[in-house]
Amino acid sequence: MDNKFKYIALGLCLVWILVSCAPAGSPPPSTPVTTATGVVSPTLPSTSTPTGTFTPTALPTDTSTPLPVVASLKATVTADLLSCRYGPGPFYLFLYGLNHGANISLIGRTDGNNWVWVDGKNKCWVNANYISIEGDPHNLPVVYPNLARLPQSPTYLPTAVTKVVRAGTKVTLTWLEIPLVPGDEEGPTMQHYIVEAWRCEGGQLIFDPLGTNDTSITFTDEPGCPQPSHGRIFVQEKHGLAGPADIPWPPYSTTTATP
């Protein structure tokens, strides 16, 4: 009897040993942890793709580098008495004078000469050669002829260009006379007409306001500027300016007339 139980116990031990040593079929449920880790890697390219899209959008910003513009610059008058005028040149009507050492604020400039716009209740123009500027005046915004306007004459009509002749680099304009009523001159040195010429010189387009009491004027306009030359004429009297009359600009030609 005892031997029978011994055989039964021995058989149960063998069965337990065989079951324990058999190839396991249950471990595969743990493998999804490995496959779950592998699922993350396909998403990596998608996170790097938006980074690539930022580069093209940044390029236009980097390539467009506009000149820095400042709202105003401080300046001090260095001349004994500096004329502040209604327009950006020596022939425009006089507004008031600035004493030596006067502190002023500049808020604009022209696009082709050295005159700058002075802030104040009555804004006016001064020649930058006679002031000390804290900063670069080229960083001021260009305000003429679009923003800063000339005072308009209440009574006079504009003139009209009657003839434009070019001889090489020399351009001659002729226009209709607009007589002044006696007493409408600002003073004995006032110029009755102002020709605003944006003309080419040395490969640069310069702004050159020319004053005259005649009805004709000649100036130089060279080839070689990327911007086209152009101009206009004002009639000036002590209350303001009439016009402008646009100038039909003659193109430059290298051909010469045959005799």
PEQUINOR-V952630 format. One record per helix or strand of 3 or more residues. SS is the DSSP state (H for helix, E for strand). FROM is the first residue (numbers start at 1). TO is the last residue. If there is no record, write none. Layout:
ss from to
SS FROM TO
SS FROM TO
//
This chain:
ss from to
H 2 21
H 27 30
H 32 63
E 73 77
E 81 85
E 94 99
E 103 109
E 115 118
E 124 127
H 128 130
E 131 133
H 137 139
E 161 167
E 170 175
E 193 201
E 204 212
E 216 220
E 230 237
E 240 246
//
